Amino acid sequence: MYSLTYKVTTSTCDSEGKLKLYSALQMMQDCSEMWIDNEQD
């Protein structure tokens, strides 16, 4: 299992303190890139 340590900053949240959709998608992209890189090794 893979894990990603990511700090949620105010720029990734909306005015209600909820995670913005773009920020969530970016986190998923980062995880998928780590998975792909690890599979190629």
N, C-alpha and C positions, 0 to 999 in steps of 0.2 A: 504494500500500500504506500502511496506517495502522500506527502504533506507539503503544504506551502505556508510559510510564515509570512503573513501580510498584515501590515498596520493599516487600519482604516482611518483615514484622515478626513478632515472636514470637507475637503474638495471632492471626496468620493461619495458624500452624503448630500441629500437634499435638505430643504429647510425644516423638514419634520424629523430629521435624523435617520432616515431610511437610506439604505444603500441604493445609489443610482444604478439603473439598468446597465449603462455603459460600463460602469466600474465592475459590476458583477461579471459581465461578459469578458472583460479584460482579465479578471482573475481566472476564469475558466480557460481562456486562451493560454495564459501562462502555465497552467497545470498541464494542458494538452501538449504544449511544447516540451515540457520536462519529460512527459511520458514518451513522446516520440524520440527525443534525444537518448533516453535510457534504453529504448528498444533497439536502437541502432548499434549500441555498444556490444 
